[in-house]
Amino acid sequence: MMAGSPDIPPLCRACPDYERQCIICGHGPVVDFYTVDGCFVDSSDMCGVCTFGRQACRDPSRW
């Protein structure tokens, strides 16, 4: 699943999961999506770079 996917409600936030590694490149953290009230929605199973397509997104503070 990619960011902007219709499966993700529009009011979600991306949070890092430091326990897992990206299924594409093997780096971490993996991007998880949560509702604004903290309920888990889904995981991208990919790091920030692979999820958002930007090198700057290696840093979770840039998500």
mmCIF file of the N, C-alpha and C atoms, coordinates in Angstrom:
data_MODEL
# 
_entry.id   MODEL 
# 
loop_
_atom_site.group_PDB 
_atom_site.id 
_atom_site.type_symbol 
_atom_site.label_atom_id 
_atom_site.label_alt_id 
_atom_site.label_comp_id 
_atom_site.label_asym_id 
_atom_site.label_entity_id 
_atom_site.label_seq_id 
_atom_site.pdbx_PDB_ins_code 
_atom_site.Cartn_x 
_atom_site.Cartn_y 
_atom_site.Cartn_z 
_atom_site.occupancy 
_atom_site.B_iso_or_equiv 
_atom_site.pdbx_formal_charge 
_atom_site.auth_seq_id 
_atom_site.auth_comp_id 
_atom_site.auth_asym_id 
_atom_site.auth_atom_id 
_atom_site.pdbx_PDB_model_num 
ATOM 1   N N  . MET A 1 1  ? 0.838  -1.172 0.000  1.00 0.00 ? 1  MET A N  1 
ATOM 2   C CA . MET A 1 1  ? 0.000  0.000  0.000  1.00 0.00 ? 1  MET A CA 1 
ATOM 3   C C  . MET A 1 1  ? 0.886  1.239  0.000  1.00 0.00 ? 1  MET A C  1 
ATOM 4   N N  . MET A 1 2  ? 0.544  2.220  -0.764 1.00 0.00 ? 2  MET A N  1 
ATOM 5   C CA . MET A 1 2  ? 1.326  3.446  -0.854 1.00 0.00 ? 2  MET A CA 1 
ATOM 6   C C  . MET A 1 2  ? 0.581  4.581  -0.172 1.00 0.00 ? 2  MET A C  1 
ATOM 7   N N  . ALA A 1 3  ? 1.339  5.592  0.247  1.00 0.00 ? 3  ALA A N  1 
ATOM 8   C CA . ALA A 1 3  ? 0.724  6.778  0.830  1.00 0.00 ? 3  ALA A CA 1 
ATOM 9   C C  . ALA A 1 3  ? -0.225 7.375  -0.201 1.00 0.00 ? 3  ALA A C  1 
ATOM 10  N N  . GLY A 1 4  ? -1.341 7.884  0.257  1.00 0.00 ? 4  GLY A N  1 
ATOM 11  C CA . GLY A 1 4  ? -2.336 8.418  -0.643 1.00 0.00 ? 4  GLY A CA 1 
ATOM 12  C C  . GLY A 1 4  ? -3.278 7.362  -1.180 1.00 0.00 ? 4  GLY A C  1 
ATOM 13  N N  . SER A 1 5  ? -3.113 6.139  -0.733 1.00 0.00 ? 5  SER A N  1 
ATOM 14  C CA . SER A 1 5  ? -3.966 5.036  -1.153 1.00 0.00 ? 5  SER A CA 1 
ATOM 15  C C  . SER A 1 5  ? -5.390 5.272  -0.674 1.00 0.00 ? 5  SER A C  1 
ATOM 16  N N  . PRO A 1 6  ? -6.398 4.869  -1.438 1.00 0.00 ? 6  PRO A N  1 
ATOM 17  C CA . PRO A 1 6  ? -7.780 5.035  -0.986 1.00 0.00 ? 6  PRO A CA 1 
ATOM 18  C C  . PRO A 1 6  ? -8.092 4.202  0.255  1.00 0.00 ? 6  PRO A C  1 
ATOM 19  N N  . ASP A 1 7  ? -7.200 3.260  0.626  1.00 0.00 ? 7  ASP A N  1 
ATOM 20  C CA . ASP A 1 7  ? -7.421 2.447  1.818  1.00 0.00 ? 7  ASP A CA 1 
ATOM 21  C C  . ASP A 1 7  ? -7.150 3.214  3.102  1.00 0.00 ? 7  ASP A C  1 
ATOM 22  N N  . ILE A 1 8  ? -6.467 4.349  3.015  1.00 0.00 ? 8  ILE A N  1 
ATOM 23  C CA . ILE A 1 8  ? -6.097 5.114  4.201  1.00 0.00 ? 8  ILE A CA 1 
ATOM 24  C C  . ILE A 1 8  ? -7.036 6.299  4.350  1.00 0.00 ? 8  ILE A C  1 
ATOM 25  N N  . PRO A 1 9  ? -7.729 6.402  5.501  1.00 0.00 ? 9  PRO A N  1 
ATOM 26  C CA . PRO A 1 9  ? -8.596 7.560  5.724  1.00 0.00 ? 9  PRO A CA 1 
ATOM 27  C C  . PRO A 1 9  ? -7.787 8.853  5.643  1.00 0.00 ? 9  PRO A C  1 
ATOM 28  N N  . PRO A 1 10 ? -8.392 9.946  5.198  1.00 0.00 ? 10 PRO A N  1 
ATOM 29  C CA . PRO A 1 10 ? -7.651 11.187 4.984  1.00 0.00 ? 10 PRO A CA 1 
ATOM 30  C C  . PRO A 1 10 ? -7.078 11.807 6.258  1.00 0.00 ? 10 PRO A C  1 
ATOM 31  N N  . LEU A 1 11 ? -7.628 11.498 7.411  1.00 0.00 ? 11 LEU A N  1 
ATOM 32  C CA . LEU A 1 11 ? -7.144 12.095 8.652  1.00 0.00 ? 11 LEU A CA 1 
ATOM 33  C C  . LEU A 1 11 ? -6.244 11.138 9.415  1.00 0.00 ? 11 LEU A C  1 
ATOM 34  N N  . CYS A 1 12 ? -5.234 10.627 8.737  1.00 0.00 ? 12 CYS A N  1 
ATOM 35  C CA . CYS A 1 12 ? -4.280 9.713  9.361  1.00 0.00 ? 12 CYS A CA 1 
ATOM 36  C C  . CYS A 1 12 ? -2.928 10.384 9.478  1.00 0.00 ? 12 CYS A C  1 
ATOM 37  N N  . ARG A 1 13 ? -2.136 9.862  10.400 1.00 0.00 ? 13 ARG A N  1 
ATOM 38  C CA . ARG A 1 13 ? -0.769 10.349 10.530 1.00 0.00 ? 13 ARG A CA 1 
ATOM 39  C C  . ARG A 1 13 ? 0.180  9.173  10.404 1.00 0.00 ? 13 ARG A C  1 
ATOM 40  N N  . ALA A 1 14 ? 1.345  9.442  9.867  1.00 0.00 ? 14 ALA A N  1 
ATOM 41  C CA . ALA A 1 14 ? 2.368  8.415  9.698  1.00 0.00 ? 14 ALA A CA 1 
ATOM 42  C C  . ALA A 1 14 ? 3.250  8.394  10.939 1.00 0.00 ? 14 ALA A C  1 
ATOM 43  N N  . CYS A 1 15 ? 3.524  7.201  11.444 1.00 0.00 ? 15 CYS A N  1 
ATOM 44  C CA . CYS A 1 15 ? 4.369  7.020  12.627 1.00 0.00 ? 15 CYS A CA 1 
ATOM 45  C C  . CYS A 1 15 ? 5.410  5.941  12.336 1.00 0.00 ? 15 CYS A C  1 
ATOM 46  N N  . PRO A 1 16 ? 6.629  6.117  12.861 1.00 0.00 ? 16 PRO A N  1 
ATOM 47  C CA . PRO A 1 16 ? 7.677  5.126  12.615 1.00 0.00 ? 16 PRO A CA 1 
ATOM 48  C C  . PRO A 1 16 ? 7.518  3.874  13.466 1.00 0.00 ? 16 PRO A C  1 
ATOM 49  N N  . ASP A 1 17 ? 7.787  2.731  12.865 1.00 0.00 ? 17 ASP A N  1 
ATOM 50  C CA . ASP A 1 17 ? 7.853  1.456  13.581 1.00 0.00 ? 17 ASP A CA 1 
ATOM 51  C C  . ASP A 1 17 ? 9.313  1.008  13.505 1.00 0.00 ? 17 ASP A C  1 
ATOM 52  N N  . TYR A 1 18 ? 10.041 1.249  14.592 1.00 0.00 ? 18 TYR A N  1 
ATOM 53  C CA . TYR A 1 18 ? 11.480 0.975  14.626 1.00 0.00 ? 18 TYR A CA 1 
ATOM 54  C C  . TYR A 1 18 ? 11.805 -0.508 14.769 1.00 0.00 ? 18 TYR A C  1 
ATOM 55  N N  . GLU A 1 19 ? 10.804 -1.337 14.975 1.00 0.00 ? 19 GLU A N  1 
ATOM 56  C CA . GLU A 1 19 ? 11.023 -2.776 15.159 1.00 0.00 ? 19 GLU A CA 1 
ATOM 57  C C  . GLU A 1 19 ? 11.073 -3.546 13.842 1.00 0.00 ? 19 GLU A C  1 
ATOM 58  N N  . ARG A 1 20 ? 10.664 -2.910 12.741 1.00 0.00 ? 20 ARG A N  1 
ATOM 59  C CA . ARG A 1 20 ? 10.565 -3.623 11.470 1.00 0.00 ? 20 ARG A CA 1 
ATOM 60  C C  . ARG A 1 20 ? 11.432 -2.967 10.410 1.00 0.00 ? 20 ARG A C  1 
ATOM 61  N N  . GLN A 1 21 ? 11.720 -3.728 9.346  1.00 0.00 ? 21 GLN A N  1 
ATOM 62  C CA . GLN A 1 21 ? 12.514 -3.233 8.230  1.00 0.00 ? 21 GLN A CA 1 
ATOM 63  C C  . GLN A 1 21 ? 11.686 -3.242 6.949  1.00 0.00 ? 21 GLN A C  1 
ATOM 64  N N  . CYS A 1 22 ? 12.042 -2.368 6.048  1.00 0.00 ? 22 CYS A N  1 
ATOM 65  C CA . CYS A 1 22 ? 11.363 -2.195 4.765  1.00 0.00 ? 22 CYS A CA 1 
ATOM 66  C C  . CYS A 1 22 ? 11.431 -3.467 3.921  1.00 0.00 ? 22 CYS A C  1 
ATOM 67  N N  . ILE A 1 23 ? 10.303 -3.845 3.331  1.00 0.00 ? 23 ILE A N  1 
ATOM 68  C CA . ILE A 1 23 ? 10.262 -5.031 2.477  1.00 0.00 ? 23 ILE A CA 1 
ATOM 69  C C  . ILE A 1 23 ? 10.931 -4.789 1.122  1.00 0.00 ? 23 ILE A C  1 
ATOM 70  N N  . ILE A 1 24 ? 11.182 -3.523 0.776  1.00 0.00 ? 24 ILE A N  1 
ATOM 71  C CA . ILE A 1 24 ? 11.815 -3.187 -0.503 1.00 0.00 ? 24 ILE A CA 1 
ATOM 72  C C  . ILE A 1 24 ? 13.335 -3.092 -0.362 1.00 0.00 ? 24 ILE A C  1 
ATOM 73  N N  . CYS A 1 25 ? 13.799 -2.254 0.577  1.00 0.00 ? 25 CYS A N  1 
ATOM 74  C CA . CYS A 1 25 ? 15.238 -1.967 0.660  1.00 0.00 ? 25 CYS A CA 1 
ATOM 75  C C  . CYS A 1 25 ? 15.913 -2.481 1.926  1.00 0.00 ? 25 CYS A C  1 
ATOM 76  N N  . GLY A 1 26 ? 15.132 -2.916 2.915  1.00 0.00 ? 26 GLY A N  1 
ATOM 77  C CA . GLY A 1 26 ? 15.710 -3.450 4.145  1.00 0.00 ? 26 GLY A CA 1 
ATOM 78  C C  . GLY A 1 26 ? 16.042 -2.427 5.209  1.00 0.00 ? 26 GLY A C  1 
ATOM 79  N N  . HIS A 1 27 ? 15.814 -1.142 4.932  1.00 0.00 ? 27 HIS A N  1 
ATOM 80  C CA . HIS A 1 27 ? 16.068 -0.104 5.924  1.00 0.00 ? 27 HIS A CA 1 
ATOM 81  C C  . HIS A 1 27 ? 14.844 0.103  6.807  1.00 0.00 ? 27 HIS A C  1 
ATOM 82  N N  . GLY A 1 28 ? 14.991 0.866  7.834  1.00 0.00 ? 28 GLY A N  1 
ATOM 83  C CA . GLY A 1 28 ? 13.892 1.189  8.726  1.00 0.00 ? 28 GLY A CA 1 
ATOM 84  C C  . GLY A 1 28 ? 14.011 2.631  9.156  1.00 0.00 ? 28 GLY A C  1 
ATOM 85  N N  . PRO A 1 29 ? 13.061 3.121  9.881  1.00 0.00 ? 29 PRO A N  1 
ATOM 86  C CA . PRO A 1 29 ? 11.870 2.425  10.350 1.00 0.00 ? 29 PRO A CA 1 
ATOM 87  C C  . PRO A 1 29 ? 10.808 2.317  9.256  1.00 0.00 ? 29 PRO A C  1 
ATOM 88  N N  . VAL A 1 30 ? 9.859  1.435  9.488  1.00 0.00 ? 30 VAL A N  1 
ATOM 89  C CA . VAL A 1 30 ? 8.722  1.239  8.590  1.00 0.00 ? 30 VAL A CA 1 
ATOM 90  C C  . VAL A 1 30 ? 7.638  2.265  8.941  1.00 0.00 ? 30 VAL A C  1 
ATOM 91  N N  . VAL A 1 31 ? 6.895  2.706  7.936  1.00 0.00 ? 31 VAL A N  1 
ATOM 92  C CA . VAL A 1 31 ? 5.829  3.685  8.133  1.00 0.00 ? 31 VAL A CA 1 
ATOM 93  C C  . VAL A 1 31 ? 4.526  2.974  8.489  1.00 0.00 ? 31 VAL A C  1 
ATOM 94  N N  . ASP A 1 32 ? 3.977  3.303  9.653  1.00 0.00 ? 32 ASP A N  1 
ATOM 95  C CA . ASP A 1 32 ? 2.651  2.835  10.066 1.00 0.00 ? 32 ASP A CA 1 
ATOM 96  C C  . ASP A 1 32 ? 1.705  4.024  10.056 1.00 0.00 ? 32 ASP A C  1 
ATOM 97  N N  . PHE A 1 33 ? 0.437  3.767  9.792  1.00 0.00 ? 33 PHE A N  1 
ATOM 98  C CA . PHE A 1 33 ? -0.560 4.828  9.753  1.00 0.00 ? 33 PHE A CA 1 
ATOM 99  C C  . PHE A 1 33 ? -1.549 4.661  10.897 1.00 0.00 ? 33 PHE A C  1 
ATOM 100 N N  . TYR A 1 34 ? -1.822 5.775  11.573 1.00 0.00 ? 34 TYR A N  1 
ATOM 101 C CA . TYR A 1 34 ? -2.739 5.818  12.713 1.00 0.00 ? 34 TYR A CA 1 
ATOM 102 C C  . TYR A 1 34 ? -3.744 6.935  12.503 1.00 0.00 ? 34 TYR A C  1 
ATOM 103 N N  . THR A 1 35 ? -4.949 6.756  13.053 1.00 0.00 ? 35 THR A N  1 
ATOM 104 C CA . THR A 1 35 ? -5.921 7.840  13.048 1.00 0.00 ? 35 THR A CA 1 
ATOM 105 C C  . THR A 1 35 ? -5.420 8.916  13.994 1.00 0.00 ? 35 THR A C  1 
ATOM 106 N N  . VAL A 1 36 ? -6.003 10.100 13.913 1.00 0.00 ? 36 VAL A N  1 
ATOM 107 C CA . VAL A 1 36 ? -5.563 11.194 14.775 1.00 0.00 ? 36 VAL A CA 1 
ATOM 108 C C  . VAL A 1 36 ? -5.776 10.882 16.251 1.00 0.00 ? 36 VAL A C  1 
ATOM 109 N N  . ASP A 1 37 ? -6.688 9.955  16.568 1.00 0.00 ? 37 ASP A N  1 
ATOM 110 C CA . ASP A 1 37 ? -6.903 9.592  17.974 1.00 0.00 ? 37 ASP A CA 1 
ATOM 111 C C  . ASP A 1 37 ? -6.069 8.380  18.393 1.00 0.00 ? 37 ASP A C  1 
ATOM 112 N N  . GLY A 1 38 ? -5.135 7.937  17.539 1.00 0.00 ? 38 GLY A N  1 
ATOM 113 C CA . GLY A 1 38 ? -4.172 6.911  17.918 1.00 0.00 ? 38 GLY A CA 1 
ATOM 114 C C  . GLY A 1 38 ? -4.520 5.473  17.587 1.00 0.00 ? 38 GLY A C  1 
ATOM 115 N N  . CYS A 1 39 ? -5.581 5.229  16.844 1.00 0.00 ? 39 CYS A N  1 
ATOM 116 C CA . CYS A 1 39 ? -5.949 3.860  16.459 1.00 0.00 ? 39 CYS A CA 1 
ATOM 117 C C  . CYS A 1 39 ? -5.165 3.443  15.206 1.00 0.00 ? 39 CYS A C  1 
ATOM 118 N N  . PHE A 1 40 ? -4.570 2.248  15.257 1.00 0.00 ? 40 PHE A N  1 
ATOM 119 C CA . PHE A 1 40 ? -3.806 1.728  14.126 1.00 0.00 ? 40 PHE A CA 1 
ATOM 120 C C  . PHE A 1 40 ? -4.724 1.515  12.932 1.00 0.00 ? 40 PHE A C  1 
ATOM 121 N N  . VAL A 1 41 ? -4.268 1.960  11.751 1.00 0.00 ? 41 VAL A N  1 
ATOM 122 C CA . VAL A 1 41 ? -5.024 1.781  10.511 1.00 0.00 ? 41 VAL A CA 1 
ATOM 123 C C  . VAL A 1 41 ? -4.367 0.711  9.651  1.00 0.00 ? 41 VAL A C  1 
ATOM 124 N N  . ASP A 1 42 ? -3.088 0.906  9.314  1.00 0.00 ? 42 ASP A N  1 
ATOM 125 C CA . ASP A 1 42 ? -2.384 -0.023 8.433  1.00 0.00 ? 42 ASP A CA 1 
ATOM 126 C C  . ASP A 1 42 ? -0.895 0.304  8.449  1.00 0.00 ? 42 ASP A C  1 
ATOM 127 N N  . SER A 1 43 ? -0.107 -0.594 7.898  1.00 0.00 ? 43 SER A N  1 
ATOM 128 C CA . SER A 1 43 ? 1.326  -0.379 7.754  1.00 0.00 ? 43 SER A CA 1 
ATOM 129 C C  . SER A 1 43 ? 1.669  -0.393 6.274  1.00 0.00 ? 43 SER A C  1 
ATOM 130 N N  . SER A 1 44 ? 2.612  0.450  5.892  1.00 0.00 ? 44 SER A N  1 
ATOM 131 C CA . SER A 1 44 ? 3.059  0.439  4.496  1.00 0.00 ? 44 SER A CA 1 
ATOM 132 C C  . SER A 1 44 ? 4.022  -0.722 4.251  1.00 0.00 ? 44 SER A C  1 
ATOM 133 N N  . ASP A 1 45 ? 4.592  -1.275 5.328  1.00 0.00 ? 45 ASP A N  1 
ATOM 134 C CA . ASP A 1 45 ? 5.622  -2.316 5.243  1.00 0.00 ? 45 ASP A CA 1 
ATOM 135 C C  . ASP A 1 45 ? 6.881  -1.807 4.554  1.00 0.00 ? 45 ASP A C  1 
ATOM 136 N N  . MET A 1 46 ? 6.972  -0.482 4.366  1.00 0.00 ? 46 MET A N  1 
ATOM 137 C CA . MET A 1 46 ? 8.126  0.125  3.709  1.00 0.00 ? 46 MET A CA 1 
ATOM 138 C C  . MET A 1 46 ? 8.653  1.278  4.549  1.00 0.00 ? 46 MET A C  1 
ATOM 139 N N  . CYS A 1 47 ? 9.924  1.614  4.339  1.00 0.00 ? 47 CYS A N  1 
ATOM 140 C CA . CYS A 1 47 ? 10.530 2.753  5.029  1.00 0.00 ? 47 CYS A CA 1 
ATOM 141 C C  . CYS A 1 47 ? 9.961  4.053  4.449  1.00 0.00 ? 47 CYS A C  1 
ATOM 142 N N  . GLY A 1 48 ? 10.332 5.175  5.045  1.00 0.00 ? 48 GLY A N  1 
ATOM 143 C CA . GLY A 1 48 ? 9.840  6.469  4.576  1.00 0.00 ? 48 GLY A CA 1 
ATOM 144 C C  . GLY A 1 48 ? 10.228 6.778  3.145  1.00 0.00 ? 48 GLY A C  1 
ATOM 145 N N  . VAL A 1 49 ? 11.465 6.447  2.770  1.00 0.00 ? 49 VAL A N  1 
ATOM 146 C CA . VAL A 1 49 ? 11.927 6.715  1.403  1.00 0.00 ? 49 VAL A CA 1 
ATOM 147 C C  . VAL A 1 49 ? 11.105 5.922  0.393  1.00 0.00 ? 49 VAL A C  1 
ATOM 148 N N  . CYS A 1 50 ? 10.903 4.639  0.643  1.00 0.00 ? 50 CYS A N  1 
ATOM 149 C CA . CYS A 1 50 ? 10.144 3.795  -0.290 1.00 0.00 ? 50 CYS A CA 1 
ATOM 150 C C  . CYS A 1 50 ? 8.649  4.120  -0.269 1.00 0.00 ? 50 CYS A C  1 
ATOM 151 N N  . THR A 1 51 ? 8.115  4.537  0.868  1.00 0.00 ? 51 THR A N  1 
ATOM 152 C CA . THR A 1 51 ? 6.695  4.882  0.956  1.00 0.00 ? 51 THR A CA 1 
ATOM 153 C C  . THR A 1 51 ? 6.387  6.188  0.246  1.00 0.00 ? 51 THR A C  1 
ATOM 154 N N  . PHE A 1 52 ? 7.189  7.225  0.525  1.00 0.00 ? 52 PHE A N  1 
ATOM 155 C CA . PHE A 1 52 ? 6.885  8.566  0.023  1.00 0.00 ? 52 PHE A CA 1 
ATOM 156 C C  . PHE A 1 52 ? 7.686  8.953  -1.217 1.00 0.00 ? 52 PHE A C  1 
ATOM 157 N N  . GLY A 1 53 ? 8.712  8.157  -1.566 1.00 0.00 ? 53 GLY A N  1 
ATOM 158 C CA . GLY A 1 53 ? 9.473  8.409  -2.779 1.00 0.00 ? 53 GLY A CA 1 
ATOM 159 C C  . GLY A 1 53 ? 10.423 9.590  -2.709 1.00 0.00 ? 53 GLY A C  1 
ATOM 160 N N  . ARG A 1 54 ? 10.804 10.004 -1.494 1.00 0.00 ? 54 ARG A N  1 
ATOM 161 C CA . ARG A 1 54 ? 11.708 11.142 -1.328 1.00 0.00 ? 54 ARG A CA 1 
ATOM 162 C C  . ARG A 1 54 ? 12.799 10.782 -0.334 1.00 0.00 ? 54 ARG A C  1 
ATOM 163 N N  . GLN A 1 55 ? 14.045 11.064 -0.684 1.00 0.00 ? 55 GLN A N  1 
ATOM 164 C CA . GLN A 1 55 ? 15.180 10.752 0.180  1.00 0.00 ? 55 GLN A CA 1 
ATOM 165 C C  . GLN A 1 55 ? 15.065 11.453 1.535  1.00 0.00 ? 55 GLN A C  1 
ATOM 166 N N  . ALA A 1 56 ? 14.502 12.644 1.559  1.00 0.00 ? 56 ALA A N  1 
ATOM 167 C CA . ALA A 1 56 ? 14.350 13.389 2.812  1.00 0.00 ? 56 ALA A CA 1 
ATOM 168 C C  . ALA A 1 56 ? 13.484 12.637 3.817  1.00 0.00 ? 56 ALA A C  1 
ATOM 169 N N  . CYS A 1 57 ? 12.659 11.728 3.335  1.00 0.00 ? 57 CYS A N  1 
ATOM 170 C CA . CYS A 1 57 ? 11.747 10.987 4.211  1.00 0.00 ? 57 CYS A CA 1 
ATOM 171 C C  . CYS A 1 57 ? 12.430 9.829  4.931  1.00 0.00 ? 57 CYS A C  1 
ATOM 172 N N  . ARG A 1 58 ? 13.757 9.712  4.806  1.00 0.00 ? 58 ARG A N  1 
ATOM 173 C CA . ARG A 1 58 ? 14.496 8.749  5.620  1.00 0.00 ? 58 ARG A CA 1 
ATOM 174 C C  . ARG A 1 58 ? 14.317 9.120  7.096  1.00 0.00 ? 58 ARG A C  1 
ATOM 175 N N  . ASP A 1 59 ? 14.175 10.424 7.366  1.00 0.00 ? 59 ASP A N  1 
ATOM 176 C CA . ASP A 1 59 ? 13.976 10.948 8.719  1.00 0.00 ? 59 ASP A CA 1 
ATOM 177 C C  . ASP A 1 59 ? 12.471 10.998 9.019  1.00 0.00 ? 59 ASP A C  1 
ATOM 178 N N  . PRO A 1 60 ? 11.996 10.234 10.020 1.00 0.00 ? 60 PRO A N  1 
ATOM 179 C CA . PRO A 1 60 ? 10.562 10.213 10.340 1.00 0.00 ? 60 PRO A CA 1 
ATOM 180 C C  . PRO A 1 60 ? 9.967  11.577 10.681 1.00 0.00 ? 60 PRO A C  1 
ATOM 181 N N  . SER A 1 61 ? 10.780 12.526 11.105 1.00 0.00 ? 61 SER A N  1 
ATOM 182 C CA . SER A 1 61 ? 10.240 13.858 11.400 1.00 0.00 ? 61 SER A CA 1 
ATOM 183 C C  . SER A 1 61 ? 9.805  14.587 10.132 1.00 0.00 ? 61 SER A C  1 
ATOM 184 N N  . ARG A 1 62 ? 10.161 14.059 8.964  1.00 0.00 ? 62 ARG A N  1 
ATOM 185 C CA . ARG A 1 62 ? 9.798  14.671 7.677  1.00 0.00 ? 62 ARG A CA 1 
ATOM 186 C C  . ARG A 1 62 ? 8.541  14.055 7.060  1.00 0.00 ? 62 ARG A C  1 
ATOM 187 N N  . TRP A 1 63 ? 7.896  13.129 7.760  1.00 0.00 ? 63 TRP A N  1 
ATOM 188 C CA . TRP A 1 63 ? 6.712  12.461 7.210  1.00 0.00 ? 63 TRP A CA 1 
ATOM 189 C C  . TRP A 1 63 ? 5.494  13.326 7.360  1.00 0.00 ? 63 TRP A C  1 
# 
